[in-house]
Amino acid sequence: MNQLVDHKALAHSHPLPALKAGTAVPVSVSFGDGIGPEIMQASLKVLLAAGANIAIEPVEIGERVYRRG
């Protein structure tokens, strides 16, 4: 289980697409259950206050989604 990951090799095998300056970075956001919504709101507030140029893409997870089937 204690395997080291070669992050440089991984980065080269799965390169990120180049973004033009000023382009918002898409970020998937999952609020979930329990304290998830509270933690995610605080995290997003910090990112936005720091000037992160992100495009929030909500993803539904949690008990409500599970119960819907």
C-alpha positions, 0 to 999 in steps of 0.5 A, spaced: 500 500 500 505 504 501 507 506 493 510 512 491 507 516 485 511 519 480 507 526 480 512 528 474 510 522 470 503 522 471 503 530 469 506 528 462 501 522 461 495 526 463 497 533 461 492 538 463 489 542 457 492 549 456 487 555 458 487 562 455 489 567 460 483 570 463 479 563 462 475 561 468 477 554 470 471 549 471 471 546 478 466 541 480 463 542 486 459 537 491 455 539 497 453 532 499 450 531 506 452 533 513 457 538 514 459 538 507 454 544 504 457 548 510 464 546 508 463 547 501 460 554 502 466 556 506 471 553 501 468 557 495 468 563 499 475 563 500 477 561 493 473 567 490 476 572 495 483 570 493 481 571 486 480 564 483 477 565 476 473 559 477 467 556 473 463 552 478 459 546 476 455 543 481 455 535 482 449 532 486 451 527 491 448 524 497 442 521 500 437 525 496 440 523 490 441 516 492 434 516 494 431 518 488 435 512 485 
